[in-house]
């Protein structure tokens, strides 16, 4: 797929992997639109890259997702790439009952439901473009989970399955479906949980994920597995239980 002269919408584009993707696609000569919940972060991103456009959108809200679609199509009719990147990651101990699950943001809505709805909204538009793509950012933890993040890992597993099915449904169209599978990345995704756990390894820089995404799309590599996520993905074929026990032995 061509990686220049596209019009791209990136959800969660103001921070982390989303911001790194914004930078690299701008560098390649694309028009980039970003969205996110926090206007101050979107303004900071625009201050760094004045050529981007943005819209405030709460990915947990189905009405705002519809509004994002309507606004984007009205203002950027040439849009041909949707990148479903918005996500959060929470530690939830379900042995304590439902309190921790309800006391925080909805991972299912942000990580999974938003990607499904936005894909469904944009597909008819993408199908009439000369060349188009949907890019879903999942995780190595969607293949072998960390039990301290049960909902996050489940949403990424679901998004992997959705990407596979969607790719098959769109196989005879002009729309490619890419899945980006990062390892641990040094971002704000975990909302400070790594620091609280005193975790020394914070992950790879977001720019490594962005570079791999660009290169993988250029090669039409539909599942773009980055760094150590390759081991987790391979572990779903063999030795999954052994890898799971090593990852979760202290839980």
C-alpha positions as CSV (number, residue, x, y, z in Angstrom):
1,X,0.0,0.0,0.0
2,X,1.2,3.5,-0.7
3,X,2.2,5.4,2.5
4,X,2.2,8.9,1.2
5,X,-0.5,11.3,-0.1
6,X,-3.1,9.7,2.1
7,X,-5.7,11.4,4.4
8,X,-5.6,9.6,7.7
9,X,-7.7,9.7,10.9
10,X,-5.9,8.5,14.0
11,X,-7.9,8.0,17.2
12,X,-5.9,8.7,20.4
13,X,-3.5,10.6,18.2
14,X,-2.3,13.2,20.7
15,X,-0.1,11.0,22.9
16,X,1.9,7.8,22.9
17,X,1.8,5.5,19.8
18,X,-0.9,7.8,18.2
19,X,1.4,10.8,18.4
20,X,4.3,8.9,17.0
21,X,2.1,7.7,14.1
22,X,1.0,11.2,13.5
23,X,4.6,12.4,13.2
24,X,5.8,9.7,10.9
25,X,2.8,9.9,8.6
26,X,3.2,13.7,8.4
27,X,6.8,13.2,7.6
28,X,5.8,11.0,4.6
29,X,3.6,13.7,3.2
30,X,0.2,12.6,4.4
31,X,-2.7,14.7,5.7
32,X,-3.4,13.7,9.3
33,X,-6.5,14.3,11.5
34,X,-6.4,13.2,15.1
35,X,-9.0,12.9,17.8
36,X,-9.0,12.3,21.6
37,X,-10.9,13.1,24.8
38,X,-8.6,15.8,26.1
39,X,-8.6,19.1,24.2
40,X,-5.5,20.3,25.9
41,X,-3.5,17.3,24.7
42,X,-4.9,17.8,21.2
43,X,-3.8,21.5,21.2
44,X,-0.3,20.5,22.4
45,X,0.0,18.0,19.5
46,X,-1.2,20.7,17.1
47,X,1.3,23.1,18.6
48,X,4.1,20.6,17.8
49,X,2.7,19.8,14.3
50,X,0.6,22.8,13.2
51,X,-0.5,21.1,10.0
52,X,-2.7,18.5,11.8
53,X,-6.4,18.9,12.3
54,X,-8.2,17.6,15.3
55,X,-11.6,16.9,16.9
56,X,-12.4,16.2,20.5
57,X,-14.1,12.8,20.8
58,X,-14.8,10.6,23.8
59,X,-14.3,7.1,22.4
60,X,-16.6,5.6,25.1
61,X,-19.6,7.5,23.7
62,X,-21.4,6.0,20.7
63,X,-23.0,9.4,19.8
64,X,-19.6,11.2,19.8
65,X,-18.2,8.4,17.6
66,X,-21.1,9.0,15.1
67,X,-20.4,12.8,15.3
68,X,-16.7,12.1,14.6
69,X,-17.6,10.2,11.5
70,X,-20.0,12.9,10.2
71,X,-17.5,15.7,10.9
72,X,-14.6,13.8,9.2
73,X,-16.5,12.9,6.0
74,X,-17.9,16.5,5.7
75,X,-14.5,18.1,6.1
76,X,-12.1,15.5,4.7
77,X,-14.0,13.6,1.9
78,X,-10.7,12.2,0.7
79,X,-10.1,10.3,3.9
80,X,-8.8,6.8,3.0
81,X,-7.1,5.5,6.2
82,X,-8.6,4.9,9.6
83,X,-6.3,4.0,12.4
84,X,-8.0,2.7,15.5
85,X,-5.4,3.4,18.1
86,X,-7.3,4.8,21.1
87,X,-6.9,2.7,24.2
88,X,-6.5,2.5,28.0
89,X,-5.0,-0.1,30.3
90,X,-6.2,-0.8,33.8
91,X,-5.2,-3.2,36.6
92,X,-8.3,-4.9,37.9
93,X,-8.4,-7.6,40.6
94,X,-11.7,-9.4,40.1
95,X,-11.2,-11.4,43.3
96,X,-12.4,-8.2,45.0
97,X,-15.7,-8.3,43.2
98,X,-17.1,-5.7,40.8
99,X,-15.9,-2.5,42.5
100,X,-12.6,-2.2,40.7
101,X,-14.2,-3.0,37.4
102,X,-16.7,-0.2,37.7
103,X,-14.4,2.3,39.4
104,X,-12.6,3.6,36.3
105,X,-12.9,4.1,32.5
106,X,-14.5,1.5,30.3
107,X,-11.8,-0.5,28.5
108,X,-14.3,-2.4,26.5
109,X,-15.8,0.7,25.0
110,X,-12.5,2.5,24.4
111,X,-10.3,-0.4,23.2
112,X,-12.9,-2.5,21.3
113,X,-16.4,-1.1,20.8
114,X,-15.0,2.2,19.4
115,X,-12.9,0.4,16.8
116,X,-15.9,-1.8,15.7
117,X,-18.3,1.1,15.4
118,X,-15.9,3.4,13.6
119,X,-14.9,0.7,11.2
120,X,-18.5,0.0,10.4
121,X,-19.2,3.7,9.9
122,X,-16.2,4.3,7.7
123,X,-16.2,1.2,5.6
124,X,-18.8,2.3,2.9
125,X,-16.8,5.5,2.4
126,X,-13.4,3.7,2.3
127,X,-14.7,1.2,-0.2
128,X,-15.2,3.9,-2.8
129,X,-11.6,5.3,-2.5
130,X,-8.9,4.3,-4.9
131,X,-7.0,2.6,-2.1
132,X,-7.9,2.5,1.5
133,X,-7.0,0.8,4.8
134,X,-8.2,0.2,8.4
135,X,-5.3,-0.2,10.9
136,X,-6.1,-1.7,14.3
137,X,-3.6,-1.4,17.1
138,X,-3.7,-4.5,19.3
139,X,-1.1,-5.9,21.6
140,X,1.1,-8.9,22.2
141,X,-1.0,-9.3,25.4
142,X,-3.9,-10.2,23.2
143,X,-2.2,-13.4,22.5
144,X,-0.9,-14.3,26.0
145,X,-2.5,-12.2,28.8
146,X,-1.1,-10.6,31.9
147,X,-3.7,-11.6,34.5
148,X,-3.4,-8.3,36.4
149,X,-5.0,-6.6,33.3
150,X,-7.7,-9.1,32.4
151,X,-10.1,-6.7,30.5
152,X,-7.3,-4.9,28.6
153,X,-5.9,-8.2,27.4
154,X,-9.3,-9.5,26.4
155,X,-10.2,-6.4,24.4
156,X,-6.9,-6.8,22.4
157,X,-7.6,-10.4,21.8
158,X,-11.1,-9.4,20.6
159,X,-9.7,-6.7,18.3
160,X,-7.2,-9.3,16.8
161,X,-10.1,-11.6,16.0
162,X,-12.2,-8.7,14.6
163,X,-9.3,-7.6,12.4
164,X,-9.0,-11.2,11.0
165,X,-12.7,-11.4,10.2
166,X,-12.9,-7.9,8.8
167,X,-9.9,-8.6,6.5
168,X,-11.7,-11.6,5.1
169,X,-14.9,-9.7,4.6
170,X,-13.1,-6.9,2.7
171,X,-10.8,-9.2,0.7
172,X,-12.5,-8.4,-2.6
173,X,-12.6,-4.6,-2.0
174,X,-10.0,-1.8,-2.1
175,X,-9.8,-1.7,1.7
176,X,-6.8,-3.4,3.4
177,X,-7.0,-4.3,7.0
178,X,-3.8,-4.1,9.0
179,X,-3.2,-5.1,12.6
180,X,-0.3,-3.6,14.5
181,X,0.9,-5.8,17.4
182,X,3.2,-3.9,19.8
183,X,5.0,-5.2,22.9
184,X,5.2,-3.1,26.0
185,X,5.6,0.5,24.9
186,X,6.8,3.5,27.0
187,X,3.6,5.5,27.0
188,X,0.9,6.8,29.5
189,X,-1.4,3.9,28.6
190,X,-1.1,2.2,32.0
191,X,-1.9,5.4,33.8
192,X,1.1,5.1,36.1
193,X,0.7,1.5,37.0
194,X,4.2,0.5,36.0
195,X,5.7,3.1,38.3
196,X,3.5,1.9,41.2
197,X,4.7,-1.6,40.5
198,X,8.3,-0.3,40.3
199,X,8.6,-1.9,37.0
200,X,12.1,-1.1,35.6
201,X,11.4,-1.9,31.9
202,X,9.1,0.7,30.6
203,X,8.9,-0.6,27.1
204,X,10.2,0.4,23.7
205,X,9.8,4.0,22.4
206,X,6.5,4.7,20.5
207,X,8.5,5.7,17.5
208,X,9.6,2.1,17.0
209,X,6.0,1.1,16.7
210,X,5.3,3.9,14.2
211,X,8.3,3.0,12.1
212,X,7.3,-0.7,12.0
213,X,3.8,0.3,11.1
214,X,4.9,2.4,8.1
215,X,7.3,-0.3,6.9
216,X,4.7,-3.0,7.3
217,X,2.0,-1.2,5.4
218,X,4.4,-0.4,2.6
219,X,5.1,-4.2,2.3
220,X,1.3,-5.1,2.6
221,X,2.2,-7.0,5.8
222,X,-1.3,-7.4,7.3
223,X,-0.2,-8.5,10.7
224,X,2.7,-6.2,11.8
225,X,4.3,-7.7,14.9
226,X,6.8,-5.5,16.7
227,X,9.8,-6.6,18.8
228,X,9.1,-8.9,21.7
229,X,5.4,-9.3,20.8
230,X,6.7,-11.8,18.2
231,X,7.4,-14.2,21.0
232,X,4.0,-13.8,22.5
233,X,2.3,-14.3,19.2
234,X,4.4,-17.4,18.4
235,X,3.6,-18.7,21.9
236,X,-0.1,-19.1,20.9
237,X,1.0,-21.8,18.6
238,X,3.2,-23.7,21.0
239,X,4.3,-23.4,24.6
240,X,1.4,-21.0,25.4
241,X,0.8,-22.3,28.9
242,X,4.5,-22.3,29.8
243,X,4.9,-18.6,28.7
244,X,1.7,-17.7,30.5
245,X,3.0,-19.2,33.8
246,X,6.4,-17.4,33.4
247,X,4.6,-14.1,32.8
248,X,2.1,-14.5,35.7
249,X,4.1,-16.6,38.2
250,X,4.0,-13.9,40.9
251,X,0.3,-13.3,40.7
